[in-house]
Amino acid sequence: MYALVDGNNFYVSCERVFRPSLNGRPVIVLSNNDGCAIARSNEAKALGIKMGAPWFKIRHMEQEAGLVALSANFTLYGDMSDRMMSLAAGLGPSQEIYSIDESFIGLQGVRGDLVSRAFKVRARIHQWTGIPTCIGIAPTKTLAKLANHIAKTAERKPGSYPQMLAQVCNLATLPAQDLDDVLQATAVSEVWGVGPRIAKQLQDGGIRTVLDLTRMDTATIRRGWSVTLEKTVRELQGQSCIELDDAPGPKQQIACTRSFGKPMHELGPLVEAVSEFAGRAAEKLRKQNCLASELLVFMHTSPYRPGAQCSRSVVVPLRRPTDDTLALAQAAADGMRYMYVPGFRFIKAGVILVELQPASVQQWELDLEPLAHEDAATATTPRDRSRLMTAMDAINCRYGKGTVHSAATGKQGPKREWGMKQERRTPQYTTRLEDVPVVRA
């Protein structure tokens, strides 16, 4: 048995914890540079605001419907997620954190009434963090994901029976006919792993509901689509094919990309930006205990702006695999200088670390840049800055990202020329001392 614990409208809920005045009002959270809606309250959804709706197209609703739009505050959301996940782990013996607001819980060996237990965990999460959640329970992960969707939408459906599935839904306890009715009332596009393209293909073939898909022959699914979709169908039929992943494997690539708050046309700010991105990627690289052999740098103009367009990228091979922030920042800066073309207004750049390998694999060779007191003929070991990197990570973890950084990234602060536009960001209530709310009697 599995449970899926999911925070409702998570980014908006995090904002409402510290600003109760937002309760009952239409609220959206905007993407980087305040571009489009990436989270919506139920009230905003009722206004017809779609996920990904460009801000400039819905901005008029501020005056017309009282819409509140906030810049993304990912530092706050990440910290609130950690708190929510630590409480969700009390539901069962094993946990897989699937995303910032979703967590699979393994319920093997858990006795008693699972629905009652889920309601208690849900109440604890809400009391201790302020985040409302819904929980879906089922024999497979795909069905648990579907049960969570039903728990979220049951309150908005007519009739008394759907209300019994609201907030916590256990598909395993439903009688066969009731389960068929629920699956019949749920569109096939709501199934985990069925994307828009496959959903349209299924609908064109007459498979419109989850019940239709569940009754499909698995061999036909495999021949007509893929083994992956076959696994999905088997999961819907109650056969567990996707195990809980307690420790996800290391990533094969690590990327850090950003859109700029305004177009950049000078080389200096672009070098600062990719140096910063390389440092962020290096920190992620060290967390998974890997080294990078190559680094890809790219930049491009906006296809939506008039004028000449330019998109360039370059792969910078590293002399030896490394996780050293300074070495990676230098490589990123070199790549940017090599491919920079004056006269264009660049809107986005990024760094991608590729050809990753375990840090336990070492490469020994002649160091072509020995320390001042060394002779090039005797410098046979790579310069080791691992202790420096460990200290840097520890300081940045304790005092915030960017506390210690490569000088190539330029002066830290919100007024960076290439920084993101976040005019509507709320304080970092839980991670920044200056932003901690103060209650006065």
Phi, psi and chi 1 to 4 in degrees:
 res  aa     phi    psi   chi1   chi2   chi3   chi4
   1 MET       -  144.9  -67.6  -69.3  -70.4      -
   2 TYR  -130.9  152.7  -61.3   92.1      -      -
   3 ALA  -126.2  145.2      -      -      -      -
   4 LEU  -117.4  116.9  178.5   66.8      -      -
   5 VAL  -100.5  124.5 -177.1      -      -      -
   6 ASP  -133.3  129.2 -175.4   13.1      -      -
   7 GLY   -74.8  131.2      -      -      -      -
   8 ASN   -75.2  126.3  -61.6  -14.8      -      -
   9 ASN    42.3   57.2  -53.4  -36.0      -      -
  10 PHE   -54.7  -50.1 -175.6   69.8      -      -
  11 TYR   -61.7  -43.1  -66.1  168.6      -      -
  12 VAL   -64.8  -41.0  171.3      -      -      -
  13 SER   -62.1  -39.1  -65.3      -      -      -
  14 CYS   -61.4  -40.3  -70.2      -      -      -
  15 GLU   -67.4  -38.2  -60.7  -73.1   -3.7      -
  16 ARG   -70.3  -25.3  -77.0  175.5  164.7  174.3
  17 VAL   -57.2  -40.3  169.0      -      -      -
  18 PHE  -100.8   -7.0  -60.8   96.1      -      -
  19 ARG  -135.0   76.8  -66.1  179.4   62.6 -176.2
  20 PRO   -58.0  -20.0  -22.2   33.1      -      -
  21 SER   -63.7  -15.2   60.9      -      -      -
  22 LEU   -81.6  -13.4  -63.4  176.7      -      -
  23 ASN   -61.3  133.5  -70.1  -32.6      -      -
  24 GLY    82.8   -3.5      -      -      -      -
  25 ARG  -106.5  151.7  -59.9 -176.9   61.9 -177.3
  26 PRO   -70.6  122.0   23.3  -31.2      -      -
  27 VAL  -131.6  138.1 -178.5      -      -      -
  28 ILE  -129.7  153.7   61.9  172.1      -      -
  29 VAL  -111.1  133.3  173.2      -      -      -
  30 LEU   -95.7  155.3  -60.9  171.2      -      -
  31 SER   -74.3 -178.6   61.8      -      -      -
  32 ASN   -52.2  138.2  -68.8  -24.5      -      -
  33 ASN    64.3   21.3  -66.4  -53.3      -      -
  34 ASP    53.7   45.1  -62.6  -15.7      -      -
  35 GLY   -84.5  -50.2      -      -      -      -
  36 CYS  -150.9  167.7   63.7      -      -      -
  37 ALA   -77.1  125.1      -      -      -      -
  38 ILE  -116.5   -4.5   57.4  172.9      -      -
  39 ALA  -154.4  143.0      -      -      -      -
  40 ARG  -138.8  139.2  -53.8  156.7  -65.0  154.4
  41 SER   -74.6  165.6   67.1      -      -      -
  42 ASN   -60.3  -34.2  -70.3  -24.0      -      -
  43 GLU   -66.5  -36.3  -64.3   81.3    2.4      -
  44 ALA   -69.4  -38.0      -      -      -      -
  45 LYS   -62.2  -37.6  -65.1  174.3 -175.9  176.8
  46 ALA   -65.5  -23.1      -      -      -      -
  47 LEU   -78.6   -4.3  -67.2  175.2      -      -
  48 GLY    88.8   12.8      -      -      -      -
  49 ILE   -75.7  123.4  -62.3  174.6      -      -
  50 LYS   -92.1  154.4  -56.7  -63.9 -176.2 -177.3
  51 MET   -61.4  130.8 -176.5   66.7   78.7      -
  52 GLY    85.5    5.7      -      -      -      -
  53 ALA   -63.2  127.1      -      -      -      -
  54 PRO   -61.1  138.6  -20.1   31.8      -      -
  55 TRP   -62.2  -38.4  171.5 -127.7      -      -
  56 PHE   -66.2  -20.6   72.9   90.0      -      -
  57 LYS   -85.6  -20.5  -71.5 -172.6  176.2 -178.9
  58 ILE  -116.0    3.5   57.0  176.3      -      -
  59 ARG   -59.4  -30.4 -170.7  165.9 -167.2  159.7
  60 HIS   -61.8  -20.2   61.4   91.2      -      -
  61 MET   -71.6  -14.9  -68.5 -173.0 -179.1      -
  62 GLU   -56.9  -46.8  -83.4 -171.3  -59.6      -
  63 GLN   -84.7  -35.9  -60.3  -62.5  -34.8      -
  64 GLU   -80.1  -34.1  -62.7  175.4    2.7      -
  65 ALA  -129.1    7.1      -      -      -      -
  66 GLY    71.9   25.6      -      -      -      -
  67 LEU   -65.3  135.6  176.3   66.3      -      -
  68 VAL  -108.6  122.8  177.7      -      -      -
  69 ALA  -115.1  130.9      -      -      -      -
  70 LEU  -123.9  144.1  -57.6  172.5      -      -
  71 SER   -72.4  148.9  -60.7      -      -      -
  72 ALA   -62.7  136.3      -      -      -      -
  73 ASN  -121.9   73.3 -169.8  -17.7      -      -
  74 PHE   -66.7  -26.8  -68.7  117.4      -      -
  75 THR   -62.6  -44.9  -58.6      -      -      -
  76 LEU   -63.9  -45.7  172.3   65.3      -      -
  77 TYR   -64.0  -39.1  -51.9  152.0      -      -
  78 GLY   -64.5  -41.7      -      -      -      -
  79 ASP   -68.3  -41.7 -175.3   67.6      -      -
  80 MET   -64.9  -34.4  -66.2  -63.8  -72.5      -
  81 SER   -63.1  -44.8  173.2      -      -      -
  82 ASP   -57.6  -40.9  -71.0  -18.1      -      -
  83 ARG   -66.6  -43.7  -62.5  167.8 -171.6 -121.6
  84 MET   -64.9  -42.7 -173.7 -174.5   86.5      -
  85 MET   -66.7  -35.3  -63.3  -52.4  175.1      -
  86 SER   -65.0  -32.6   65.6      -      -      -
  87 LEU   -79.5  -37.7  -63.8  171.9      -      -
  88 ALA   -62.4  -29.5      -      -      -      -
  89 ALA   -61.6  -19.9      -      -      -      -
  90 GLY   -72.4   -6.0      -      -      -      -
  91 LEU   -75.7  -28.8 -173.0   57.0      -      -
  92 GLY  -159.0  176.6      -      -      -      -
  93 PRO   -76.3  -18.6   27.4  -34.2      -      -
  94 SER  -135.3  153.6   54.1      -      -      -
  95 GLN  -144.3  139.3 -179.8 -177.5   36.6      -
  96 GLU  -125.1  113.2  175.4 -168.7  -17.7      -
  97 ILE   -79.1  108.8  -62.2  176.3      -      -
  98 TYR   -84.1  -37.0 -179.8   65.6      -      -
  99 SER  -156.2 -176.1   66.4      -      -      -
 100 ILE   -62.5  -24.1 -166.1  169.9      -      -
 101 ASP  -124.1    7.3   61.8  -18.2      -      -
 102 GLU  -129.2  141.2  -66.4  178.1  -70.2      -
 103 SER  -145.8  125.3  173.4      -      -      -
 104 PHE   -84.9  136.4  -76.7  104.2      -      -
 105 ILE  -120.9  126.8  -53.2  -66.1      -      -
 106 GLY   -79.9  127.8      -      -      -      -
 107 LEU  -106.3   13.3  -59.6  176.5      -      -
 108 GLN   -60.5  127.8  -69.3   77.1    5.0      -
 109 GLY    87.7   -6.7      -      -      -      -
 110 VAL   -80.2  123.6  178.0      -      -      -
 111 ARG   -98.8  168.7  -60.7  179.9 -179.8 -179.4
 112 GLY    89.0 -168.9      -      -      -      -
 113 ASP   -78.8  107.9 -173.4  -15.1      -      -
 114 LEU   -66.7  -34.4  -65.6  178.9      -      -
 115 VAL   -65.7  -45.3  171.8      -      -      -
 116 SER   -61.7  -41.8  175.4      -      -      -
 117 ARG   -63.3  -41.3 -176.8 -177.4  179.6   90.2
 118 ALA   -64.5  -41.0      -      -      -      -
 119 PHE   -62.3  -38.0  -90.6  111.9      -      -
 120 LYS   -66.9  -42.0  -69.4  177.7 -179.6  177.6
 121 VAL   -66.1  -40.6  169.6      -      -      -
 122 ARG   -60.9  -43.7 -179.7 -178.2 -177.6  -85.0
 123 ALA   -64.1  -37.2      -      -      -      -
 124 ARG   -67.0  -42.5 -175.2 -178.5  -57.6  150.5
 125 ILE   -60.1  -43.0  -67.2  172.3      -      -
 126 HIS   -68.4  -39.8 -169.3  -95.9      -      -
 127 GLN   -68.8  -39.4 -179.8 -177.7    3.6      -
 128 TRP   -89.6  -23.1  -69.7   10.9      -      -
 129 THR  -122.0  -21.8   69.3      -      -      -
 130 GLY    85.1    2.4      -      -      -      -
 131 ILE   -90.7  120.9  -57.4  -64.8      -      -
 132 PRO   -76.4  142.1   28.1  -32.8      -      -
 133 THR  -133.9  164.1   58.4      -      -      -
 134 CYS  -127.7  150.0  -75.0      -      -      -
 135 ILE  -130.1  127.9  -58.0  176.9      -      -
 136 GLY  -111.3  135.8      -      -      -      -
 137 ILE  -125.8  135.2  -57.0  172.2      -      -
 138 ALA  -166.8  170.3      -      -      -      -
 139 PRO   -73.2  -16.9  -17.5   30.8      -      -
 140 THR  -132.0  163.7   70.2      -      -      -
 141 LYS   -67.1  -38.6  -70.2  175.1   69.9  175.1
 142 THR   -64.7  -42.3  -58.5      -      -      -
 143 LEU   -68.5  -34.7  -78.0  172.5      -      -
 144 ALA   -64.3  -39.6      -      -      -      -
 145 LYS   -64.1  -41.1 -176.4   86.3  168.8  173.8
 146 LEU   -66.5  -41.1 -174.6   65.5      -      -
 147 ALA   -61.8  -36.5      -      -      -      -
 148 ASN   -64.8  -41.6 -176.1  -87.5      -      -
 149 HIS   -60.5  -42.4  167.7   74.4      -      -
 150 ILE   -64.7  -41.0  -65.9  168.9      -      -
 151 ALA   -62.0  -34.2      -      -      -      -
 152 LYS   -74.4  -35.1  -81.8 -172.6  173.2 -176.9
 153 THR  -100.1   -7.7   58.0      -      -      -
 154 ALA   -62.0  -37.4      -      -      -      -
 155 GLU   -64.9  -24.3  -70.5 -177.9  -20.1      -
 156 ARG   -90.1    2.6  -58.9 -162.7  -67.7  -89.4
 157 LYS  -105.0  144.6  -65.8 -179.3  178.8  178.4
 158 PRO   -70.9  158.6   26.4  -33.7      -      -
 159 GLY    98.8  158.0      -      -      -      -
 160 SER   -82.8  -29.6   58.0      -      -      -
 161 TYR   -63.3  -46.2  175.0   68.6      -      -
 162 PRO   -58.9  -28.9  -25.2   35.4      -      -
 163 GLN   -62.6  -27.1  -55.4  -60.0  -49.5      -
 164 MET   -67.7  -20.1  -61.7  171.5   57.5      -
 165 LEU   -99.7    0.6  -55.7  177.3      -      -
 166 ALA   -71.3  142.6      -      -      -      -
 167 GLN    74.4  -49.6  -59.8  174.9   -7.0      -
 168 VAL  -132.6  124.0  174.7      -      -      -
 169 CYS  -127.6  120.7  172.9      -      -      -
 170 ASN  -111.7  102.0 -174.4   -4.8      -      -
 171 LEU   -68.6  -22.7  -66.6 -178.2      -      -
 172 ALA   -69.4  -22.1      -      -      -      -
 173 THR   -96.2   -4.0   60.1      -      -      -
 174 LEU   -76.6  138.4  -69.5 -179.2      -      -
 175 PRO   -59.1  154.7  -22.5   32.7      -      -
 176 ALA   -55.1  -43.5      -      -      -      -
 177 GLN   -67.8  -39.3 -175.2   57.0   52.7      -
 178 ASP   -65.5  -39.5  -69.2  -15.8      -      -
 179 LEU   -63.0  -42.5  178.1   59.7      -      -
 180 ASP   -62.0  -38.6  -74.9   -9.2      -      -
 181 ASP   -64.4  -40.7  -68.7  -17.2      -      -
 182 VAL   -65.8  -45.3  169.2      -      -      -
 183 LEU   -66.3  -34.3  -61.4 -177.1      -      -
 184 GLN   -67.8  -29.4 -178.0   66.0   36.0      -
 185 ALA   -88.1    0.7      -      -      -      -
 186 THR  -112.4  128.6  -52.6      -      -      -
 187 ALA   -67.6  146.8      -      -      -      -
 188 VAL   -63.2  -25.3   70.1      -      -      -
 189 SER   -67.9  -12.6   57.5      -      -      -
 190 GLU   -85.9   -3.1  -59.8  -63.6  -16.9      -
 191 VAL   -76.3  133.6  175.3      -      -      -
 192 TRP   -61.1  122.8 -176.3   37.0      -      -
 193 GLY    99.4   -7.8      -      -      -      -
 194 VAL  -101.9  101.0  176.3      -      -      -
 195 GLY   -80.2  176.7      -      -      -      -
 196 PRO   -57.7  -40.1  -24.4   33.7      -      -
 197 ARG   -66.9  -48.1 -178.5  178.1   60.0   83.7
 198 ILE   -66.7  -37.6  -66.2  179.1      -      -
 199 ALA   -59.7  -41.7      -      -      -      -
 200 LYS   -66.0  -40.7 -173.7  178.1 -174.7  -52.3
 201 GLN   -61.4  -42.9  -66.7  173.9   -3.7      -
 202 LEU   -65.3  -43.7  -68.8  171.3      -      -
 203 GLN   -64.1  -38.4  -69.2  164.0   -4.1      -
 204 ASP   -64.2  -26.9  -68.9  -16.5      -      -
 205 GLY   -90.2    9.9      -      -      -      -
 206 GLY    87.8    5.6      -      -      -      -
 207 ILE   -98.4   92.3  -53.6  167.8      -      -
 208 ARG  -105.0  -23.5  -63.7 -178.9  172.1   81.8
 209 THR  -118.9  167.0   69.8      -      -      -
 210 VAL   -63.5  -35.9  178.8      -      -      -
 211 LEU   -63.1  -41.0 -175.9   62.8      -      -
 212 ASP   -58.3  -44.3  -64.3  -24.6      -      -
 213 LEU   -68.4  -37.8 -176.8   59.5      -      -
 214 THR   -62.6  -33.2  -57.3      -      -      -
 215 ARG   -87.6    2.0  -69.4  176.0  171.6  174.3
 216 MET   -71.8  149.0  -75.3  -72.3  -66.6      -
 217 ASP   -74.1  128.5  175.7   60.8      -      -
 218 THR   -64.9  -34.5   54.7      -      -      -
 219 ALA   -65.0  -38.7      -      -      -      -
 220 THR   -64.5  -41.2  -58.4      -      -      -
 221 ILE   -62.5  -43.2  -70.5  -69.3      -      -
 222 ARG   -64.3  -42.4 -176.4  172.9   62.0 -108.9
 223 ARG   -70.2  -39.0  -71.9 -166.3  -57.7  -91.6
 224 GLY   -84.0  -24.9      -      -      -      -
 225 TRP  -130.4  -89.0  -77.3  -88.1      -      -
 226 SER  -162.4  167.8   65.3      -      -      -
 227 VAL   -65.9  -32.9  174.1      -      -      -
 228 THR   -62.2  -45.8  -58.7      -      -      -
 229 LEU   -67.7  -32.8 -172.2   59.7      -      -
 230 GLU   -60.5  -42.5  178.6 -165.9    1.7      -
 231 LYS   -61.4  -39.0  -73.0 -175.9  178.3  180.0
 232 THR   -61.1  -44.4  -62.2      -      -      -
 233 VAL   -64.9  -43.1  173.6      -      -      -
 234 ARG   -61.0  -38.8  -69.7 -175.1 -177.2  -83.9
 235 GLU   -63.5  -40.6  -73.1 -107.3  -31.6      -
 236 LEU   -64.9  -27.4  -69.0  173.7      -      -
 237 GLN   -83.6   -0.6  -66.0  171.9  -12.7      -
 238 GLY    99.4    3.7      -      -      -      -
 239 GLN   -96.9  115.6  179.2 -177.8  -14.7      -
 240 SER   -72.2  119.1 -177.8      -      -      -
 241 CYS  -120.8  -11.7  -59.4      -      -      -
 242 ILE  -119.0  109.0  -53.0  173.6      -      -
 243 GLU   -80.8  161.9  -61.9  -61.7  -34.4      -
 244 LEU   -69.6  130.7 -151.9   63.2      -      -
 245 ASP  -103.4   92.5 -168.8   -2.0      -      -
 246 ASP   -70.6  -32.3  -62.3  -45.2      -      -
 247 ALA  -135.1   89.8      -      -      -      -
 248 PRO   -56.2  143.6  -21.8   32.9      -      -
 249 GLY   -68.0  162.9      -      -      -      -
 250 PRO   -64.6  147.8   22.2  -31.9      -      -
 251 LYS   -69.7  149.0  -63.2  179.2  179.8  178.5
 252 GLN   -84.5  -21.0  -59.5  -57.8  -52.7      -
 253 GLN  -142.0  150.7  -64.6 -178.0  -14.6      -
 254 ILE  -129.0  124.5  -65.4  178.4      -      -
 255 ALA  -122.4  149.5      -      -      -      -
 256 CYS  -140.0  110.3 -176.8      -      -      -
 257 THR  -131.4  149.6   68.3      -      -      -
 258 ARG  -147.8  147.2  -65.5  -73.6 -172.6  -83.1
 259 SER   -88.9  146.4  -64.0      -      -      -
 260 PHE   -85.6  154.1  -55.9  133.0      -      -
 261 GLY   -65.8  -26.1      -      -      -      -
 262 LYS  -150.3  157.6   61.2  179.5 -178.4  179.4
 263 PRO   -60.8  140.7  -23.6   34.1      -      -
 264 MET  -109.1  135.6  -65.8  -72.1  101.9      -
 265 HIS  -127.7   -8.4   58.7   86.2      -      -
 266 GLU  -100.2  151.1  -64.5 -178.6   -5.4      -
 267 LEU   -69.0  -40.8  176.8   60.4      -      -
 268 GLY   -53.2  -56.5      -      -      -      -
 269 PRO   -61.4  -33.0  -23.9   34.6      -      -
 270 LEU   -66.8  -39.3  -69.4  169.1      -      -
 271 VAL   -64.6  -42.2  169.5      -      -      -
 272 GLU   -59.8  -43.0  -70.9 -177.4    3.4      -
 273 ALA   -62.9  -50.6      -      -      -      -
 274 VAL   -70.7  -26.5  -64.8      -      -      -
 275 SER   -65.7  -41.1  -61.5      -      -      -
 276 GLU   -64.2  -44.5  171.2   77.5    7.9      -
 277 PHE   -62.5  -39.3  -58.8  159.1      -      -
 278 ALA   -63.2  -38.7      -      -      -      -
 279 GLY   -64.6  -41.8      -      -      -      -
 280 ARG   -63.7  -42.4  -64.5  -72.9  178.8   87.7
 281 ALA   -66.8  -37.3      -      -      -      -
 282 ALA   -63.2  -37.3      -      -      -      -
 283 GLU   -63.4  -43.0 -174.6  176.2  -13.7      -
 284 LYS   -63.9  -37.5  -63.0  177.0 -175.9  178.0
 285 LEU   -62.0  -43.4 -174.5   67.2      -      -
 286 ARG   -68.0  -32.1  -68.8 -169.7  -70.5  -88.4
 287 LYS   -63.0  -33.7  -79.7 -174.7  178.4  179.8
 288 GLN   -98.2   11.8   71.9  173.3   39.6      -
 289 ASN    57.9   51.3 -162.0   31.1      -      -
 290 CYS  -130.3  167.8  -75.7      -      -      -
 291 LEU  -123.2  151.6  -52.9  174.5      -      -
 292 ALA  -107.6  138.0      -      -      -      -
 293 SER   -97.8  -23.6  -58.2      -      -      -
 294 GLU  -142.5  159.2  -66.1 -178.4  -17.0      -
 295 LEU  -136.3  127.7  177.0  147.8      -      -
 296 LEU  -104.2  130.5 -177.1  145.3      -      -
 297 VAL  -117.2  137.2 -169.5      -      -      -
 298 PHE  -141.1  161.6   73.5   87.0      -      -
 299 MET  -156.6  154.1   61.7  179.4  178.9      -
 300 HIS  -157.6  159.2   62.8   74.1      -      -
 301 THR   -84.2  173.7   54.6      -      -      -
 302 SER   -86.0  125.9  171.7      -      -      -
 303 PRO   -70.3  -10.8   25.5  -33.0      -      -
 304 TYR   -95.7   -4.7  -54.2  105.5      -      -
 305 ARG  -100.1  145.3  -66.9  178.1 -179.0  -90.8
 306 PRO   -68.9  159.2   24.8  -33.7      -      -
 307 GLY   109.0 -179.9      -      -      -      -
 308 ALA   -65.5  144.9      -      -      -      -
 309 GLN  -110.0  149.1  -59.0  -68.7  -40.3      -
 310 CYS  -149.4  131.9 -179.6      -      -      -
 311 SER  -138.0  120.1  176.9      -      -      -
 312 ARG  -135.7  153.0  -57.8 -159.3   70.6 -171.8
 313 SER  -151.9  157.6   65.6      -      -      -
 314 VAL  -150.8  141.2   62.5      -      -      -
 315 VAL   -97.7  123.7  174.6      -      -      -
 316 VAL  -104.4  108.1 -177.6      -      -      -
 317 PRO   -72.2  139.9   25.3  -31.4      -      -
 318 LEU   -95.0  144.5  -57.1  170.4      -      -
 319 ARG   -59.4  -39.3 -176.6  177.2  -56.8  159.2
 320 ARG  -144.2  150.3   64.0  178.5   65.0   87.8
 321 PRO   -57.7  138.6  -24.3   34.8      -      -
 322 THR  -151.7  159.4 -175.2      -      -      -
 323 ASP  -122.4   15.8   61.1    3.8      -      -
 324 ASP   -74.9  119.4 -171.0  -36.8      -      -
 325 THR   -57.1  -42.6  -69.4      -      -      -
 326 LEU   -66.3  -41.2  -57.6 -178.4      -      -
 327 ALA   -66.8  -41.1      -      -      -      -
 328 LEU   -70.6  -37.9  -66.7  170.3      -      -
 329 ALA   -64.2  -39.1      -      -      -      -
 330 GLN   -64.4  -41.7 -179.5   63.5   56.1      -
 331 ALA   -64.1  -41.3      -      -      -      -
 332 ALA   -63.9  -43.3      -      -      -      -
 333 ALA   -63.6  -41.3      -      -      -      -
 334 ASP   -62.1  -41.4  -69.6  -15.8      -      -
 335 GLY   -64.1  -40.2      -      -      -      -
 336 MET   -66.0  -42.9  176.5   57.7   72.2      -
 337 ARG   -62.8  -35.9  -66.6 -171.5 -175.9   98.2
 338 TYR   -67.7  -41.0  173.0   79.8      -      -
 339 MET   -99.2   -3.5   66.5 -179.4  179.8      -
 340 TYR   -61.7  135.3  172.3   71.3      -      -
 341 VAL  -125.6  119.0  179.1      -      -      -
 342 PRO   -70.8  158.7   25.1  -32.9      -      -
 343 GLY    95.9   -1.3      -      -      -      -
 344 PHE  -115.1  155.2  -67.8   94.1      -      -
 345 ARG  -107.9   99.4  -65.5  164.5   59.5   85.3
 346 PHE   -84.6  137.8  -63.9   99.8      -      -
 347 ILE  -111.4  -14.7 -165.5   62.7      -      -
 348 LYS  -152.6  146.5 -173.9  173.0 -175.9  177.5
 349 ALA  -147.2  165.9      -      -      -      -
 350 GLY  -167.5  167.1      -      -      -      -
 351 VAL  -129.9  133.2  168.4      -      -      -
 352 ILE  -126.8  122.6  -54.8  175.5      -      -
 353 LEU   -88.5  126.1  -55.9 -178.1      -      -
 354 VAL  -128.2  174.1  -65.1      -      -      -
 355 GLU    53.7   56.1  -66.0  -65.7  -32.3      -
 356 LEU   -81.0  147.8  -53.0 -172.8      -      -
 357 GLN  -143.7  157.7   66.7  179.8   45.6      -
 358 PRO   -60.4  144.2  -21.0   31.8      -      -
 359 ALA   -66.3  -17.1      -      -      -      -
 360 SER   -70.9  -17.4   57.3      -      -      -
 361 VAL   -87.8  115.1  178.2      -      -      -
 362 GLN  -107.6  145.5  -64.7  -68.8  -28.7      -
 363 GLN  -118.5  119.6  178.1  176.7  -36.8      -
 364 TRP  -109.6  134.1  -59.2   83.5      -      -
 365 GLU  -163.8  177.0   60.9 -177.6   33.8      -
 366 LEU   -67.8  127.1  177.8   67.8      -      -
 367 ASP   -84.1  113.4 -168.7  -16.0      -      -
 368 LEU   -80.1   -6.2  -59.5 -177.6      -      -
 369 GLU  -128.2   72.5  -65.2  178.8   -1.6      -
 370 PRO   -70.1  162.6   27.6  -35.3      -      -
 371 LEU   -64.7  163.0  -63.5  173.0      -      -
 372 ALA   -59.4  -34.0      -      -      -      -
 373 HIS   -89.3    2.3   65.3  -86.3      -      -
 374 GLU  -100.8  157.8  -68.5  178.4  -25.6      -
 375 ASP  -102.4  137.4 -179.4   81.9      -      -
 376 ALA   -56.7  -29.3      -      -      -      -
 377 ALA   -73.3  -23.3      -      -      -      -
 378 THR  -106.4   -8.0   60.8      -      -      -
 379 ALA   -80.7   94.9      -      -      -      -
 380 THR  -111.2   -4.0   57.1      -      -      -
 381 THR  -116.9  144.9   59.7      -      -      -
 382 PRO   -63.4  148.4  -16.1   27.3      -      -
 383 ARG   -67.9  127.3 -164.9  171.2  -53.6  174.1
 384 ASP  -100.7  110.7 -175.3    6.5      -      -
 385 ARG  -114.2   25.8  -77.9 -164.2  -76.0 -108.9
 386 SER   -63.3  -39.0   57.8      -      -      -
 387 ARG   -66.9  -36.5  -66.9  177.5   62.9 -171.7
 388 LEU   -64.6  -42.7  175.0   60.8      -      -
 389 MET   -65.6  -40.0  -64.3  -60.6  106.3      -
 390 THR   -62.2  -43.3  -60.0      -      -      -
 391 ALA   -64.5  -40.6      -      -      -      -
 392 MET   -61.5  -45.9 -179.6 -174.0  -63.4      -
 393 ASP   -63.0  -40.8  -68.5  -16.5      -      -
 394 ALA   -64.7  -42.7      -      -      -      -
 395 ILE   -66.4  -43.9  -66.9  171.7      -      -
 396 ASN   -67.6  -32.0  -72.2  -23.9      -      -
 397 CYS   -67.6  -38.4  179.1      -      -      -
 398 ARG   -80.4  -41.3 -179.1  172.0 -179.1  178.6
 399 TYR  -109.0   -0.6  -63.2  103.3      -      -
 400 GLY   110.4  150.2      -      -      -      -
 401 LYS   -59.6  138.2  -68.9 -179.3  178.9  178.9
 402 GLY    87.0   -0.3      -      -      -      -
 403 THR   -60.3  -45.5  -57.3      -      -      -
 404 VAL  -118.6  128.6  179.1      -      -      -
 405 HIS  -152.1  166.7   57.8   94.2      -      -
 406 SER   -69.1  137.8  166.5      -      -      -
 407 ALA   -61.7  -21.3      -      -      -      -
 408 ALA   -66.2  -18.0      -      -      -      -
 409 THR   -79.8   -5.6   64.9      -      -      -
 410 GLY    81.9 -175.1      -      -      -      -
 411 LYS   -69.4  129.8 -173.7  177.1 -179.8  179.8
 412 GLN   -75.7  153.9  -60.8  -73.7  -56.3      -
 413 GLY   139.8  168.2      -      -      -      -
 414 PRO   -73.1  -13.2   26.9  -33.6      -      -
 415 LYS   -97.3   19.9  -64.3 -175.6  178.4 -179.7
 416 ARG   -57.7  140.2  -77.7  172.6  160.7  176.9
 417 GLU   -61.9  -34.6 -174.3  178.1   -2.3      -
 418 TRP   -99.3    5.8   51.9  -90.3      -      -
 419 GLY   -66.9  164.0      -      -      -      -
 420 MET   -74.3  154.0  -68.9 -173.1  -62.7      -
 421 LYS   -84.1  115.9 -174.1 -168.8  -58.1 -179.6
 422 GLN  -138.9   60.4  -68.2 -176.7  -50.2      -
 423 GLU   -69.3  -19.7  -61.0  171.7  -11.3      -
 424 ARG  -113.9   19.7  -59.9  163.4  176.3  -96.9
 425 ARG   -75.8  135.9 -161.9 -168.3   74.6 -177.9
 426 THR   -82.9  167.0   52.3      -      -      -
 427 PRO   -62.4  157.8  -23.1   33.9      -      -
 428 GLN   -88.7   77.8  -63.4  172.2   -8.6      -
 429 TYR   -56.8  -33.5  -60.3  103.6      -      -
 430 THR  -105.5   -7.0   62.1      -      -      -
 431 THR  -125.7   -8.8   56.8      -      -      -
 432 ARG  -122.7  120.8 -168.1  169.0 -176.9  -97.5
 433 LEU   -56.3  -41.1 -172.4   59.9      -      -
 434 GLU   -65.6  -19.9  -64.8   85.3  -12.6      -
 435 ASP  -100.6   -0.5  -68.4  -15.0      -      -
 436 VAL   -63.8  127.6  172.6      -      -      -
 437 PRO   -61.3  142.7  -19.4   31.6      -      -
 438 VAL  -115.1  127.6  177.0      -      -      -
 439 VAL  -105.9  124.3  178.0      -      -      -
 440 ARG  -111.6  133.3  -66.5 -178.6  173.9   87.6
 441 ALA   -73.1      -      -      -      -      -
